[in-house]
Amino acid sequence: MKKIKVLALCAIVAGFTTSCEKKEVSNEIQPEAVTKQISKAHIQALHDAGVNDFGATYGTVTHPDGSSEEVIKSGDLSLVIENLAEQRLAEIESGSKQYRTNNLVSSSNRNIRIIGYTGSGYALTSKMRTGLQWAVNNYNALNNTLNFTLSFSASTNADMVVYNNGNSGAGGSAGFPSSGRPYKWVQINAGSNSLSNNAMEHLMGHEMGHCLGFRHTDYAKRRCDNSNEGSGGIGAIHIPGTPTANQWGQSGLDTDSIMISCFDGSEDGEFSSRDRTALNYLY
């Protein structure tokens, strides 16, 4: 197992994935071409979840088991439409206002079975399998209640299934937890196979983080374009021991966080010290 470096983050709850030079956000799902305008009710639901509705589109995602989900895609986040009501943010009063999603993984669902998919048409490459194994090792090395059991097969009978969606460009896609369970489907673009093993490890760990309910470290001011991913700057709970997103300027941004919105391919794939603080605090 690779040694975990001491780096840095603000942890956050909800879930996105994005990229800069490597464009984690592009081409990460397989939606049908849908141009229908997002309804006012769904725009409000996105705002309630702290998700930016700019550029959001409807789509359908088909997974290796043949199941499909109607989603709203915002950036690299796929929000299952029937689960939108669960995504509302809950306000917490503890001296100052903080925000967190209701959608974390419950204590009874933290022994997580994860499959690296090897079936025809969606099989992970050898490099993807290595990156997934390293990412799982990193999560299992944490001193918390999460425990991942990884296997590689053509089965989809697991809590989380990681598969190759065949799309070009480096990046991936995931979603929020629902009903106390981690989001099941992690899609990895075929174009990601050009990444180094360490960058692949970063990508896998990042998408898994979203499935556990984590949002981008720099959600309030993305280092790629300085945009705010959330609604009115809300959507993240400040975790004790980590800086708040609003405290970051570009010069102070924790670019080593596993949950940074943009990556350039030079990442080492390891958690920062504040990543670990955040994960251990929540789980």
Salt bridges, closest charged atoms under 4 A:
GLU24 OE1 - HIS206 NE2 3.38
GLU28 OE1 - LYS73 NZ 3.52
ASP48 OD2 - ARG88 NH1 2.51
ASP53 OD1 - HIS47 NE2 2.75
GLU69 OE1 - HIS63 NE2 3.04
ASP159 OD2 - ARG113 NE 3.67
ASP159 OD1 - ARG181 NH2 2.59
GLU201 OE1 - LYS2 NZ 2.80
ASP225 OD1 - ARG222 NE 3.41
GLU229 OE2 - HIS216 ND1 2.80
GLU229 OE2 - ARG222 NH1 3.21
GLU267 OE2 - ARG223 NH2 3.98
ASP268 OD2 - LYS5 NZ 3.07
GLU270 OE2 - LYS2 NZ 3.17
